[in-house]
C-alpha cells in the first residue's frame, strides 16, 4: 500500500519527465498561439500589441519566431536551452508590458506566466536524454 501511495508503480525517469514537459508545453504553444499567428499573419499584424515600439509587424515576427520556430525546436529537443530562453524572454515581455504582471481577472497574463515557468525549467534542466541534442 505504501508503494502505491508514493506512486511507486510509476518508474522514475527525469528524462521521460523532461520529454513530457517539452512535448506538452511546446506543442501547446505551437498549436494554440503560433499556428494562429502564422495562419492569420496579415490580420494580426494590424492589431498586434507593440510593447517594444518596433512596429506591430516586427513584433509579430518576433512572436512567430518564439511560438513557431522555437516551440518546435523544444518539441524535438534541438537547441532546446537556447529556444527555451528565447521563448521565456518573449513571454516575459508579454507578461510584463502587455499584461502588466496581472495574474488574475480579465486580460491577465496567467497563461504567459505558466509558460514562462515551464520553459525556465527546460532552460535550467536541459532537454533530457530523449532529444536530438543528446543524440548528436
Secondary structure as UniProt FT lines:
FT   HELIX           2..5
FT   TURN            6..9
FT   HELIX           14..29
FT   HELIX           30..34
FT   HELIX           35..39
FT   HELIX           41..47
FT   TURN            51..52
FT   HELIX           56..64
FT   HELIX           65..70
FT   HELIX           71..76
FT   HELIX           80..93
FT   HELIX           94..98
FT   TURN            100..101
FT   TURN            106..107
FT   HELIX           110..125
FT   HELIX           132..135
//
